[in-house]
Amino acid sequence: MKNQVVFQDKGRIRYKEAWDLQEALLKANSDIKLAAERGTPPHEVPTTHHLLFCEHNPVYTLGKSGSISNLLLNEEGLEAKGIEYFKINRGGDITYHGPGQITGYPIFDLEKFKPDLHWYLRTMEDAVIHLLADYGIPGERSKGETGVWLDVGKPNARKICAIGVRCSRWISMHGFAFNVNTDLDYFKYIIPCGITDKAVTSLQAEVGYELDYEKVKQELKAHLAQAYDYSYSSDDKSFREGETSSQSAHS
């Protein structure tokens, strides 16, 4: 039987609100696992898988292994441009989230999927690579650099999807940031992921026109389910009817 995932499209929300929600969902699952009797098979522990889609106001986030030197604005510069900043508890270095970008946060109990972070990250990349293929774009991996890239090994190599995660008791949080109609100028004020020799791109920049953001969200949502081989919960009205809650959730 396939895993069931509860999906929420949170629409446009501030980063801290999404972070707090992730922490709450991870803690709920962690508490369930702690309360399970010793020796209970993982598939019998009643944890719940979640997937959150968000679109954030402009924000830079710096992972645990990142360097503040990769943020090229001081506090006054951030305030002047209306950009928030957070030092957070995921892996990786600095990245940007903002309008026109799909930020996805899976809170999965990987013991019910596969307790293997390498597999988890590569599968996330697979979902994005398959989506790009639908648009005739050959997405790739770059050795030693998590995420999805274009033209790897060439002078114009560029990243289209950043990935950074945290895992506690095999429960995941944080996730990916896929540039759809993203304003790439915001990346000028950081050294994205601490990588100096590669650029950043978006789906819009690659295809040459503004995408239907809601349509791309549904496509990516379907590719994630296919890549991880799960189904969406039967109460997930948005997936069954092709609707999202984002129209009422923008702030």
C-alpha positions as CSV (number, residue, x, y, z in Angstrom):
1,M,0.0,0.0,0.0
2,K,1.3,3.4,-0.9
3,N,2.1,6.1,1.7
4,Q,-0.5,8.8,1.9
5,V,0.6,12.4,2.0
6,V,-1.5,15.3,3.3
7,F,-1.0,18.4,1.1
8,Q,-1.4,22.0,2.0
9,D,-1.0,24.9,-0.4
10,K,-0.3,27.8,2.0
11,G,-0.1,30.4,-0.7
12,R,1.9,33.6,0.0
13,I,3.1,33.5,3.6
14,R,6.0,34.9,5.5
15,Y,8.9,32.5,6.0
16,K,8.8,32.4,9.8
17,E,5.1,31.2,9.7
18,A,6.0,28.3,7.4
19,W,9.1,27.4,9.5
20,D,7.0,27.3,12.7
21,L,4.4,25.1,11.0
22,Q,7.1,22.7,9.8
23,E,8.6,22.5,13.3
24,A,5.1,21.8,14.8
25,L,4.4,19.0,12.3
26,L,7.9,17.5,12.8
27,K,7.4,17.6,16.6
28,A,4.0,16.0,16.4
29,N,5.5,13.1,14.4
30,S,8.5,12.9,16.6
31,D,6.3,12.6,19.7
32,I,4.3,9.8,18.1
33,K,7.5,7.9,17.4
34,L,8.8,8.4,20.9
35,A,5.5,7.2,22.3
36,A,5.5,4.0,20.2
37,E,6.2,0.8,21.9
38,R,9.7,-0.5,21.5
39,G,9.9,-2.9,18.6
40,T,6.9,-1.5,16.7
41,P,7.5,-1.8,13.0
42,P,7.9,1.6,11.3
43,H,4.9,1.1,9.1
44,E,2.7,0.6,12.1
45,V,3.7,3.9,13.9
46,P,0.8,6.4,13.2
47,T,2.9,9.3,11.9
48,T,1.5,11.5,9.2
49,H,3.3,12.6,6.0
50,H,2.8,16.3,5.0
51,L,3.7,18.4,2.0
52,L,3.5,22.1,2.2
53,F,3.7,24.4,-0.8
54,C,4.5,28.1,-0.1
55,E,5.3,31.3,-1.9
56,H,7.3,33.6,0.4
57,N,7.8,37.3,0.7
58,P,11.5,38.1,-0.1
59,V,13.8,36.4,2.4
60,Y,17.3,35.1,2.6
61,T,17.9,31.9,4.7
62,L,21.3,30.7,5.8
63,G,21.8,27.0,6.6
64,K,23.9,25.6,9.5
65,S,27.0,25.1,7.4
66,G,26.7,28.4,5.6
67,S,28.9,31.5,5.9
68,I,27.4,35.0,6.6
69,S,30.0,36.4,4.2
70,N,27.8,35.0,1.4
71,L,25.2,37.6,2.3
72,L,26.3,40.8,0.5
73,L,23.9,43.2,2.2
74,N,24.1,44.6,5.7
75,E,21.1,45.0,8.0
76,E,20.4,48.5,6.6
77,G,20.6,47.2,3.0
78,L,18.1,44.3,3.8
79,E,15.7,46.8,5.4
80,A,15.9,49.2,2.5
81,K,15.1,46.4,0.0
82,G,12.4,44.9,2.2
83,I,14.2,41.5,2.5
84,E,14.0,39.4,5.7
85,Y,16.9,37.2,6.8
86,F,17.0,34.1,9.0
87,K,19.7,31.8,10.2
88,I,18.0,28.4,10.1
89,N,18.5,24.7,11.0
90,R,18.7,23.1,7.6
91,G,21.8,22.0,5.8
92,G,23.4,24.0,3.1
93,D,24.4,27.6,2.7
94,I,22.5,30.8,1.8
95,T,19.5,30.9,-0.6
96,Y,16.7,33.2,-1.6
97,H,12.9,32.7,-1.4
98,G,10.4,35.0,-2.9
99,P,7.4,35.6,-5.1
100,G,7.2,33.5,-8.2
101,Q,9.1,30.6,-6.6
102,I,7.6,27.3,-5.5
103,T,9.0,26.5,-2.1
104,G,8.1,22.9,-1.0
105,Y,8.4,21.5,2.5
106,P,8.0,17.7,2.8
107,I,7.5,16.5,6.4
108,F,7.9,12.8,5.7
109,D,8.6,9.9,8.0
110,L,11.4,8.4,6.0
111,E,11.3,5.1,7.9
112,K,8.0,4.6,6.0
113,F,9.7,5.4,2.7
114,K,13.4,4.6,2.8
115,P,15.7,5.7,5.7
116,D,18.3,7.0,3.4
117,L,19.0,10.8,3.0
118,H,21.0,10.3,-0.2
119,W,17.9,8.5,-1.8
120,Y,15.6,11.2,-0.4
121,L,17.6,14.1,-1.9
122,R,18.2,12.4,-5.3
123,T,14.5,11.5,-5.5
124,M,13.6,15.2,-4.9
125,E,15.9,16.2,-7.7
126,D,14.3,13.5,-9.9
127,A,10.9,15.1,-9.5
128,V,12.2,18.5,-10.7
129,I,14.2,17.0,-13.5
130,H,11.1,15.3,-14.8
131,L,9.1,18.5,-14.6
132,L,11.8,20.3,-16.6
133,A,11.7,17.6,-19.2
134,D,8.0,18.4,-19.7
135,Y,9.1,21.9,-20.9
136,G,11.9,20.5,-23.1
137,I,14.6,21.5,-20.6
138,P,17.3,19.0,-19.7
139,G,17.8,19.3,-16.0
140,E,20.9,17.8,-14.4
141,R,22.8,17.0,-11.2
142,S,26.1,18.6,-10.5
143,K,28.5,16.3,-8.7
144,G,28.9,17.3,-5.0
145,E,26.3,20.0,-5.3
146,T,22.7,19.3,-4.2
147,G,20.0,20.7,-6.4
148,V,19.0,20.8,-10.0
149,W,21.2,22.5,-12.6
150,L,21.3,23.3,-16.3
151,D,24.4,23.0,-18.6
152,V,26.6,21.4,-16.0
153,G,30.3,21.5,-16.9
154,K,29.8,24.4,-19.2
155,P,30.7,28.1,-18.6
156,N,27.0,29.0,-18.4
157,A,26.1,26.3,-15.8
158,R,23.2,27.6,-13.6
159,K,20.9,26.3,-10.8
160,I,17.2,26.3,-11.2
161,C,16.2,24.5,-8.0
162,A,18.0,24.7,-4.6
163,I,17.5,22.0,-2.0
164,G,18.3,22.0,1.7
165,V,16.9,19.7,4.4
166,R,16.9,18.7,8.0
167,C,16.1,15.3,9.3
168,S,15.3,14.3,13.0
169,R,14.3,10.8,13.9
170,W,14.1,10.2,10.2
171,I,11.4,12.9,9.9
172,S,12.3,15.5,7.2
173,M,11.6,19.2,7.0
174,H,12.7,22.2,4.9
175,G,13.0,21.1,1.2
176,F,13.3,22.7,-2.2
177,A,13.0,26.1,-3.8
178,F,12.1,25.9,-7.5
179,N,12.4,29.2,-9.5
180,V,9.4,29.6,-11.8
181,N,8.7,33.3,-12.4
182,T,11.2,34.4,-9.8
183,D,12.9,37.9,-9.9
184,L,16.5,36.8,-10.3
185,D,17.8,40.2,-9.3
186,Y,17.5,39.2,-5.6
187,F,20.3,36.6,-6.2
188,K,22.7,39.5,-6.9
189,Y,22.9,40.3,-3.2
190,I,24.1,36.9,-2.1
191,I,26.5,34.2,-3.2
192,P,23.8,31.5,-3.8
193,C,24.7,28.3,-1.9
194,G,28.2,29.7,-1.5
195,I,29.0,28.8,-5.1
196,T,30.9,31.5,-6.9
197,D,31.3,29.9,-10.4
198,K,27.7,29.2,-11.3
199,A,24.6,31.4,-11.9
200,V,20.9,31.0,-11.0
201,T,18.1,30.8,-13.5
202,S,14.3,30.3,-13.5
203,L,11.8,28.4,-15.7
204,Q,10.6,31.8,-17.1
205,A,14.1,32.7,-18.1
206,E,14.6,29.4,-19.8
207,V,11.4,29.2,-21.8
208,G,11.2,33.0,-22.5
209,Y,7.7,33.7,-21.2
210,E,5.9,34.0,-17.8
211,L,4.5,30.7,-16.7
212,D,1.1,29.8,-15.3
213,Y,2.3,29.5,-11.7
214,E,-0.7,27.5,-10.5
215,K,-0.3,25.1,-13.3
216,V,3.4,24.5,-12.6
217,K,2.5,23.9,-9.0
218,Q,0.1,21.1,-9.9
219,E,2.6,19.6,-12.3
220,L,5.4,19.6,-9.7
221,K,3.0,18.2,-7.1
222,A,2.2,15.3,-9.4
223,H,5.9,14.6,-10.2
224,L,6.8,14.5,-6.5
225,A,4.1,11.9,-5.9
226,Q,5.3,9.8,-8.8
227,A,9.0,10.1,-7.8
228,Y,8.4,9.0,-4.2
229,D,5.6,6.6,-5.2
230,Y,2.9,8.0,-2.8
231,S,-0.7,9.1,-3.1
232,Y,-2.3,12.2,-1.7
233,S,-4.7,11.8,1.1
234,S,-8.3,11.3,0.1
235,D,-9.3,14.5,1.9
236,D,-6.9,16.5,-0.4
237,K,-9.6,18.3,-2.3
238,S,-7.1,20.6,-4.0
239,F,-5.3,17.7,-5.8
240,R,-8.5,15.8,-6.8
241,E,-10.2,18.9,-8.2
242,G,-7.2,20.8,-9.5
243,E,-7.8,23.6,-7.0
244,T,-5.5,25.4,-4.6
245,S,-6.1,27.5,-1.5
246,S,-3.6,30.1,-2.6
247,Q,-6.2,32.5,-4.0
248,S,-7.6,33.0,-0.5
249,A,-4.3,32.7,1.4
250,H,-2.3,35.5,-0.1
251,S,-1.3,38.3,2.3
